């Protein structure tokens, strides 16, 4: 359906190949074709991550698109509610529950709901492997 395209980077002027698989990936997600080569996209992503501009390091534009060319968009999303910004949100609210495995007290960062198991950090660690 798609065929490889040669595009010119808006930053460095170098030509780069926008592969058929990348075009399909972009089209499925409704993205426009890239204006920068993979190296410049990665450099911009790194600059945003180090400046603390409010973006998460796992999202937005970048070179972790899940295919071997190293370019494209990552599947991690753009903005993160989990930090990365230049502000301090204060201490995290923790809740106390009883571990479903050993019966000890467990402190968790979410409000436990009935019917769902809750594990202390030791039991959780051993269950994960």
MARDREN-804668 format. One line per 10 residues: number of its first residue (from 1); their letters; for each residue x negated, y, z of C-alpha. Coordinates in steps of 0.02 Angstrom, whole numbers, plus 50000, padded with zeros to 5 digits. Layout:
NUM) a) X:Y:Z; ...
END
This chain:
1) xxxxxxxxxx) 50000:50000:50000; 49863:50123:50047; 49691:50141:49969; 49533:50216:50044; 49519:50406:50028; 49368:50518:50039; 49400:50672:50146; 49289:50821:50189; 49258:50865:50371; 49321:51039:50420
11) xxxxxxxxxx) 49175:51060:50542; 49018:50992:50459; 49072:50982:50276; 49019:50799:50263; 49127:50678:50167; 49199:50529:50259; 49310:50383:50212; 49488:50378:50277; 49519:50191:50258; 49682:50110:50206
21) xxxxxxxxxx) 49701:50031:50379; 49674:50200:50462; 49804:50279:50347; 49929:50143:50395; 49889:50168:50580; 49914:50357:50566; 50075:50338:50465; 50152:50217:50591; 50127:50346:50728; 50177:50498:50627
31) xxxxxxxxxx) 50003:50577:50632; 49933:50690:50496; 49771:50640:50412; 49613:50688:50506; 49523:50851:50467; 49359:50800:50550; 49239:50655:50524; 49231:50521:50661; 49069:50595:50733; 49145:50769:50751
41) xxxxxxxxxx) 49307:50698:50823; 49206:50603:50953; 49104:50760:50993; 49262:50864:51018; 49337:50728:51128; 49179:50722:51234; 49177:50912:51250; 49359:50914:51307; 49328:50776:51434; 49176:50863:51509
51) xxxxxxxxxx) 49260:51034:51516; 49407:50969:51619; 49530:51048:51498; 49678:50950:51567; 49662:50802:51451; 49633:50626:51511; 49476:50540:51451; 49582:50398:51382; 49695:50492:51265; 49716:50617:51127
61) xxxxxxxxxx) 49605:50613:50977; 49453:50503:50982; 49351:50358:50926; 49439:50220:51022; 49576:50189:50895; 49565:50001:50908; 49482:49968:50743; 49302:49955:50687; 49280:50120:50595; 49262:50216:50758
71) xxxxxxxxxx) 49382:50356:50711; 49563:50398:50732; 49681:50420:50874; 49676:50316:51030; 49832:50231:51091; 49812:50307:51264; 49918:50461:51240; 49873:50645:51245; 49904:50723:51413; 49883:50634:51577
81) xxxxxxxxxx) 49983:50659:51735; 49846:50566:51826; 49722:50708:51837; 49580:50767:51730; 49639:50946:51749; 49554:51085:51841; 49662:51078:51995; 49674:50981:52157; 49841:50897:52186; 49803:50856:52367
91) xxxxxxxxxx) 49808:50689:52456; 49912:50548:52383; 50068:50498:52478; 50049:50321:52544; 50184:50202:52605; 50174:50063:52733; 50241:49889:52695; 50214:49709:52750; 50104:49603:52637; 50209:49468:52552
101) xxxxxxxxxx) 50062:49349:52559; 49977:49364:52730; 50101:49469:52830; 49976:49606:52874; 50013:49790:52853; 49987:49854:52676; 49966:50037:52626; 50023:50067:52448; 50038:50223:52337; 50219:50186:52289
111) xxxxxxxxxx) 50384:50166:52380; 50413:49977:52398; 50580:49914:52332; 50671:49764:52403; 50647:49603:52308; 50476:49649:52239; 50320:49577:52322; 50194:49697:52399; 50016:49643:52437; 49880:49714:52548
121) xxxxxxxxx) 49720:49762:52457; 49631:49601:52507; 49770:49486:52444; 49793:49591:52287; 49606:49579:52249; 49603:49389:52269; 49760:49366:52161; 49686:49468:52020; 49531:49359:52016
END
